[in-house]
Amino acid sequence: SGIAVILVLMAAMAGVGIWSLGQGNDAANELQSRLDRAALIQEWAAFVEDNTEISSAYMLTGDQEEQQRIQAKSAEQSKRSKEIADKLAGTASAQGKRLLADIDSAAVPYRQARSEAMRIKSQNNPDDSARLHEIVGKKLIPGGKDYAAAILKYRKLIEDQAQDAKDRAYGSFVLSRRILIVGAVLAL
């Protein structure tokens, strides 16, 4: 009968060990997913910051080759930014979706300023130079900064969720270890 109790305790310890591995695996997968999303969000914010800078340069340069290079880079970044936003929207929590809506709202003034500056730039009228500089300095650049800041708020949420997943994984490990230690002591 003593051996039966020990066997039951060992079976329970094995069960707890298997459960613990499953919990740890789930938490590790969630943590990795959150970290991957945080990296995507950081990439997105960097694209917006870079796009703001290159859009500003585009508006203020008269060099045709430079304008073409800037347009190509901007188009590439815009495409990748959309891919990232779509990927994040597909897996966002309710809170994440609210922040993505905030990001969309923050993007509107930036995009409007960029469109207005592009329209003026396309007219190629030297008399519009002061107005173009004003739009770039007072609308485009601040709009890009606000847009990037909204994206970084979303990154903060994801980083907080990653920390929660890490804490859950550690908590699962600690609980399992305690149960295994208690089971081993009882088996002795």
C-alpha positions in Angstrom: 0.0 0.0 0.0 2.9 2.4 0.7 4.3 1.7 -2.8 0.8 2.4 -4.3 0.8 5.8 -2.5 4.2 6.6 -3.9 3.2 5.5 -7.4 0.1 7.7 -7.2 2.2 10.6 -6.0 4.7 10.0 -8.8 1.9 9.9 -11.3 0.4 13.1 -9.9 3.9 14.7 -10.1 4.3 13.6 -13.7 0.8 15.0 -14.5 1.7 18.3 -12.9 5.0 18.3 -14.8 3.2 17.8 -18.1 0.6 20.4 -17.3 3.3 22.8 -16.3 5.1 22.2 -19.6 1.9 22.9 -21.5 1.3 26.1 -19.5 4.9 27.3 -20.0 4.7 26.5 -23.7 1.4 28.5 -24.1 2.9 31.4 -22.3 6.1 31.3 -24.2 4.2 31.2 -27.5 2.1 34.2 -26.4 5.2 36.1 -25.3 6.9 35.4 -28.7 3.8 36.6 -30.5 3.7 39.8 -28.5 7.4 40.5 -29.1 7.0 39.9 -32.8 4.0 42.3 -32.9 6.0 44.9 -30.9 8.8 44.6 -33.5 6.3 45.1 -36.3 4.9 48.1 -34.6 8.4 49.6 -34.1 9.1 49.1 -37.8 5.8 50.8 -38.6 6.6 53.8 -36.4 10.1 54.0 -37.9 8.6 54.1 -41.4 6.2 56.9 -40.5 9.1 58.9 -39.0 11.3 58.3 -42.0 8.4 59.0 -44.4 7.8 62.3 -42.7 11.4 63.2 -43.1 11.6 62.1 -46.8 8.3 63.7 -47.6 9.6 67.0 -46.2 12.8 66.6 -48.2 10.7 65.9 -51.3 8.6 69.0 -50.8 11.6 71.2 -50.4 13.9 69.9 -53.1 14.0 70.9 -56.8 16.3 68.1 -57.9 14.2 65.8 -60.2 16.4 62.7 -59.6 16.1 63.2 -55.8 12.4 63.6 -56.1 12.1 60.3 -58.0 14.2 58.5 -55.5 12.2 59.9 -52.6 8.9 59.0 -54.3 10.0 55.4 -54.8 11.2 55.1 -51.2 8.0 56.7 -49.9 5.8 54.3 -52.0 7.8 51.3 -50.8 7.4 52.4 -47.2 3.7 53.1 -47.5 3.2 49.7 -49.0 5.1 48.0 -46.1 3.3 50.2 -43.5 -0.1 49.1 -44.9 1.0 45.4 -44.8 2.0 45.8 -41.1 -1.2 47.7 -40.2 -3.3 45.0 -41.9 -1.4 42.2 -40.2 -1.8 43.8 -36.8 -5.5 44.6 -37.3 -6.1 40.9 -38.0 -4.9 39.8 -34.6 -5.7 42.9 -32.4 -7.6 42.6 -29.2 -10.5 45.0 -28.5 -8.2 47.4 -26.8 -5.7 47.1 -29.7 -8.5 47.8 -32.2 -9.3 51.0 -30.3 -5.6 52.0 -30.5 -5.5 51.2 -34.2 -8.5 53.4 -34.7 -6.6 56.2 -32.8 -3.7 55.6 -35.1 -5.9 55.9 -38.2 -7.3 59.2 -36.7 -3.8 60.5 -36.0 -2.8 59.7 -39.6 -5.5 61.9 -41.1 -3.9 65.3 -40.5 -0.5 63.9 -41.7 -2.0 62.5 -44.9 -4.0 65.7 -45.5 -0.9 67.9 -45.0 1.1 65.6 -47.3 -1.6 65.7 -50.0 -1.9 69.4 -49.8 1.9 69.8 -50.0 2.0 67.4 -53.0 -0.7 69.4 -54.8 1.1 72.6 -54.3 4.5 71.0 -55.3 2.9 69.5 -58.4 1.9 73.0 -59.6 5.6 73.9 -59.6 4.9 77.6 -58.9 7.9 79.4 -57.3 5.4 81.8 -55.7 4.1 78.9 -53.6 7.4 78.2 -51.9 6.6 80.1 -48.7 3.3 78.3 -48.4 4.9 74.9 -49.1 7.5 75.6 -46.4 4.7 76.6 -44.0 2.7 73.4 -44.6 5.8 71.2 -44.2 6.9 72.9 -41.0 3.5 73.5 -39.3 1.4 70.6 -40.6 3.4 67.8 -42.2 6.2 67.4 -39.7 4.0 67.8 -36.5 1.4 65.5 -38.1 4.0 62.8 -38.8 5.2 63.0 -35.2 1.7 62.7 -33.8 1.1 59.7 -36.2 4.3 58.0 -35.0 3.4 58.7 -31.3 0.0 57.1 -31.7 1.7 54.0 -33.2 4.2 53.9 -30.2 1.2 53.9 -27.8 0.1 50.7 -29.4 3.6 49.3 -29.0 3.4 50.1 -25.3 0.2 48.1 -25.0 1.8 45.1 -26.7 4.9 45.4 -24.6 2.7 45.4 -21.4 0.8 42.4 -22.7 4.2 40.6 -23.4 5.3 41.4 -19.8 2.0 39.9 -18.5 2.6 36.7 -20.6 6.1 36.5 -19.2 4.8 36.9 -15.7 2.2 34.1 -16.3 4.9 31.8 -17.6 7.0 32.4 -14.6 4.0 32.0 -12.2 3.2 28.7 -13.8 6.8 27.6 -13.4 6.9 28.6 -9.8 3.5 26.9 -9.0 4.6 23.7 -10.8 7.9 23.6 -9.0 6.2 24.0 -5.6 3.7 21.2 -6.3 6.6 18.9 -7.5 8.6 19.7 -4.4 5.6 19.0 -2.1 4.9 15.8 -4.0 8.6 14.7 -3.7 8.6 15.4 0.0 5.4 13.4 0.5 6.8 10.5 -1.5 9.8 10.3 0.9 
